[in-house]
């Protein structure tokens, strides 16, 4: 678990989240809001590689947002380290 709020949990993605990410990232309805009107057209192998390449830090990882009450995946998020320069 990376962190949680009263309603949500955020954790690193796991292999079992692969289909969820494929459905998000390949959806034009989802991805048009971030500049990809046809989705990313990303392949399963690439998603698996990204999930398997996680390291110990929570920064710049593939993170899943879950509804705490039902444990249902509802989105993704990304954390980056602040630029303290």
TAZI-V729721 format. One record per run of one state. SS is the DSSP state (alpha for helix, beta for strand, coil for the rest). FROM is the first residue (numbers start at 1). LEN is the number of residues. If there is no record, write none. Layout:
BEGIN
ss-><SS & SS>
from-><FROM & FROM>
len-><LEN & LEN>
END
This chain:
BEGIN
ss-><coil & beta & coil & beta & coil & alpha & coil & alpha & coil & alpha & coil & beta & coil & beta & coil>
from-><1 & 3 & 5 & 8 & 13 & 15 & 26 & 28 & 35 & 44 & 53 & 63 & 68 & 72 & 78>
len-><2 & 2 & 3 & 5 & 2 & 11 & 2 & 7 & 9 & 9 & 10 & 5 & 4 & 6 & 8>
END
